[in-house]
Amino acid sequence: MEFVLVDDGSADGTTALLAAVDDPRVQVRTHPVNLGKGAAIRTAASAATGDYLIICDADLEYAPEEIPRLLAPVLAGEATVVYGTRSFGSNTAFSFWYVLGNKTVTMFANVAFDCWISDLETCFKLLPLPLYRELDVRSAGFGMEAEITGKLLRRGIRPFEVPISYKARTREEGKKLTWRDGVEALWILSRERLAPVPRAVAGPGPGTPAPGG
């Protein structure tokens, strides 16, 4: 197991904290300025050396201790791509509009690709590292979530979903997503739906290409 930590131009003391990390399992990469989540994950994926990649934001909306839940279906031979899906409630949702936006983007993907997934925008995504690199995700910001899912679904790869817990931040605590991110996600999904279908890159089983994918 390894951790690849990307400091994406932080100005909150993160740089000093990471400089003190002394563990052979940890790699630290630094962006001199903020480039966005997609750019940060791209940097991490280029530095990673493991078999699988799991994305985890540093804001603790997601519980890192639940990462093994994503790995369990892989170890059981049930999947190669796994999403941790959230169930929003009054104590876990940032706002009505945030949840509605998430549901709208997810439903659009389900209609466009004739599938059923529960939470497209989840941060917790597990993919084989070679597959993630082959997807060649170019979105620098939060649009990366839609791009990953659109490219997977276009290949006929439907993620295996497992439930996870979630604790949303408020605007005051640093929540950054806006309606513009939702519009961008819809555009990206539309673009990926109309793009040519590449040859499948993963083997059979849940979370991998469906027949004819």
C-alpha positions as CSV (number, residue, x, y, z in Angstrom):
1,M,0.0,0.0,0.0
2,E,1.2,3.5,-0.8
3,F,-0.1,7.0,-0.3
4,V,0.5,9.7,-3.0
5,L,-0.3,13.1,-1.5
6,V,-0.7,16.0,-3.8
7,D,-0.5,19.5,-2.4
8,D,-2.5,21.5,-5.0
9,G,-1.2,25.0,-4.2
10,S,-2.5,24.9,-0.6
11,A,-2.1,28.1,1.5
12,D,-3.3,26.7,4.8
13,G,-0.2,25.1,6.2
14,T,-0.5,21.9,4.3
15,T,3.0,22.3,2.8
16,A,4.7,22.4,6.2
17,L,2.8,19.4,7.4
18,L,3.7,17.3,4.4
19,A,7.3,18.3,4.7
20,A,7.4,16.6,8.1
21,V,6.1,13.3,6.7
22,D,8.8,10.6,7.0
23,D,7.4,7.3,5.8
24,P,8.6,5.2,2.8
25,R,5.0,4.4,1.9
26,V,4.2,8.1,1.3
27,Q,5.0,10.1,-1.8
28,V,4.4,13.9,-1.8
29,R,3.9,15.9,-5.0
30,T,3.4,19.7,-5.0
31,H,1.7,22.1,-7.4
32,P,3.1,25.6,-7.0
33,V,-0.4,27.0,-7.7
34,N,-3.9,25.5,-7.5
35,L,-4.6,23.6,-10.7
36,G,-7.8,21.8,-9.7
37,K,-8.8,18.3,-8.5
38,G,-8.5,16.7,-11.9
39,A,-5.0,18.0,-12.3
40,A,-4.1,16.8,-8.8
41,I,-5.3,13.3,-9.4
42,R,-3.5,13.2,-12.7
43,T,-0.3,14.0,-10.9
44,A,-0.9,11.4,-8.3
45,A,-1.7,8.7,-11.0
46,S,1.5,9.4,-12.8
47,A,3.5,8.9,-9.6
48,A,1.6,5.8,-8.3
49,T,3.2,2.4,-8.6
50,G,0.4,0.1,-7.3
51,D,-2.1,-2.1,-9.1
52,Y,-5.2,-0.1,-8.1
53,L,-5.9,3.6,-7.5
54,I,-8.3,4.9,-5.0
55,I,-9.2,8.6,-5.0
56,C,-9.7,10.2,-1.6
57,D,-10.1,14.0,-1.0
58,A,-8.4,15.5,2.0
59,D,-11.4,17.3,3.4
60,L,-12.7,14.4,5.4
61,E,-16.2,14.5,3.9
62,Y,-15.4,10.8,3.2
63,A,-14.0,8.4,5.9
64,P,-10.6,7.1,4.9
65,E,-11.1,4.1,7.2
66,E,-13.9,2.9,4.8
67,I,-11.5,2.5,1.9
68,P,-11.2,-1.3,2.5
69,R,-15.0,-1.5,1.6
70,L,-14.0,-0.6,-2.0
71,L,-11.3,-3.2,-2.1
72,A,-13.4,-6.0,-0.8
73,P,-15.3,-6.7,-4.1
74,V,-11.9,-6.8,-5.9
75,L,-10.4,-9.3,-3.4
76,A,-13.6,-11.4,-3.8
77,G,-13.2,-11.5,-7.6
78,E,-16.5,-9.7,-8.1
79,A,-15.3,-6.4,-9.7
80,T,-12.4,-4.4,-11.0
81,V,-14.0,-0.9,-10.8
82,V,-15.8,0.0,-7.6
83,Y,-17.6,3.2,-6.5
84,G,-18.4,4.1,-2.9
85,T,-21.9,5.5,-3.1
86,R,-23.6,8.0,-0.7
87,S,-27.1,8.0,0.6
88,F,-28.0,11.6,1.3
89,G,-30.0,12.5,4.4
90,S,-30.7,15.6,6.4
91,N,-27.5,15.2,8.4
92,T,-25.3,14.4,5.4
93,A,-26.4,16.8,2.7
94,F,-24.9,20.2,2.1
95,S,-28.2,21.6,0.6
96,F,-31.3,20.6,-1.4
97,W,-29.8,22.1,-4.5
98,Y,-26.5,20.2,-4.1
99,V,-28.2,16.9,-3.8
100,L,-30.6,17.7,-6.7
101,G,-27.7,18.6,-8.9
102,N,-25.9,15.4,-8.1
103,K,-29.1,13.4,-8.8
104,T,-29.7,15.2,-12.0
105,V,-26.2,14.6,-13.4
106,T,-26.3,10.9,-12.3
107,M,-29.8,10.4,-13.9
108,F,-28.5,12.1,-17.1
109,A,-25.7,9.6,-17.3
110,N,-28.1,6.7,-16.7
111,V,-30.4,7.8,-19.5
112,A,-27.5,8.6,-21.9
113,F,-25.7,5.3,-21.4
114,D,-28.7,3.0,-20.6
115,C,-27.4,2.0,-17.2
116,W,-28.2,2.5,-13.5
117,I,-25.6,3.9,-11.1
118,S,-26.4,5.7,-7.9
119,D,-23.8,8.4,-7.4
120,L,-21.7,9.6,-10.3
121,E,-20.0,12.4,-8.4
122,T,-18.7,10.3,-5.5
123,C,-15.1,10.9,-4.7
124,F,-14.5,7.3,-3.7
125,K,-13.6,5.5,-6.9
126,L,-11.4,2.5,-7.2
127,L,-9.9,1.6,-10.6
128,P,-6.9,-0.5,-11.9
129,L,-4.1,2.0,-12.3
130,P,-3.4,1.1,-15.9
131,L,-7.1,1.6,-16.7
132,Y,-7.2,5.0,-15.1
133,R,-4.1,6.1,-17.1
134,E,-5.7,4.8,-20.3
135,L,-8.8,6.8,-19.7
136,D,-6.6,9.9,-20.1
137,V,-8.7,12.1,-18.0
138,R,-8.1,15.7,-19.0
139,S,-10.6,17.7,-17.0
140,A,-8.6,19.9,-14.6
141,G,-11.3,20.5,-12.1
142,F,-14.4,18.7,-10.6
143,G,-15.4,17.7,-14.2
144,M,-13.0,14.8,-13.8
145,E,-15.8,12.9,-12.0
146,A,-18.1,13.0,-15.0
147,E,-15.3,12.3,-17.4
148,I,-14.2,9.2,-15.6
149,T,-17.7,7.8,-15.4
150,G,-18.5,8.8,-19.0
151,K,-15.4,7.1,-20.3
152,L,-16.1,4.0,-18.3
153,L,-19.7,3.7,-19.3
154,R,-18.8,4.3,-23.0
155,R,-16.5,1.3,-22.7
156,G,-19.3,-0.7,-21.3
157,I,-17.7,-0.8,-17.8
158,R,-20.3,-0.4,-15.1
159,P,-18.9,0.3,-11.6
160,F,-19.7,-2.1,-8.7
161,E,-21.2,0.1,-6.0
162,V,-20.8,-0.2,-2.2
163,P,-22.4,2.0,0.4
164,I,-20.2,4.5,2.3
165,S,-20.8,7.2,4.9
166,Y,-20.6,10.9,4.1
167,K,-20.5,14.2,5.9
168,A,-20.9,17.2,3.7
169,R,-19.1,20.5,4.4
170,T,-20.8,23.9,4.2
171,R,-19.7,26.9,2.2
172,E,-18.2,28.4,5.4
173,E,-16.2,25.2,5.8
174,G,-14.8,25.3,2.3
175,K,-17.4,23.7,0.0
176,K,-16.5,24.8,-3.6
177,L,-19.0,23.0,-6.0
178,T,-21.4,25.3,-7.7
179,W,-24.1,25.0,-10.4
180,R,-21.4,25.7,-13.0
181,D,-19.8,22.4,-12.1
182,G,-23.1,20.6,-12.8
183,V,-23.5,22.2,-16.2
184,E,-19.9,21.2,-17.0
185,A,-20.6,17.6,-16.0
186,L,-23.6,17.5,-18.3
187,W,-21.5,18.8,-21.2
188,I,-18.7,16.3,-20.5
189,L,-21.2,13.3,-20.3
190,S,-22.8,14.4,-23.6
191,R,-19.3,14.7,-25.2
192,E,-18.3,11.2,-24.0
193,R,-21.6,9.7,-25.1
194,L,-21.1,10.9,-28.7
195,A,-17.4,9.9,-28.8
196,P,-16.3,6.7,-30.6
197,V,-16.3,3.5,-28.5
198,P,-12.7,2.3,-27.8
199,R,-11.8,-1.3,-27.4
200,A,-12.6,-2.6,-23.9
201,V,-9.6,-2.6,-21.5
202,A,-10.7,-4.8,-18.6
203,G,-11.7,-8.4,-18.1
204,P,-15.1,-10.0,-17.5
205,G,-17.2,-9.6,-14.3
206,P,-19.1,-6.9,-12.5
207,G,-17.5,-3.5,-12.8
208,T,-16.1,-4.5,-16.1
209,P,-17.3,-4.4,-19.8
210,A,-20.8,-5.7,-20.3
211,P,-21.4,-8.0,-23.3
212,G,-21.1,-6.0,-26.4
213,G,-19.4,-3.2,-24.6
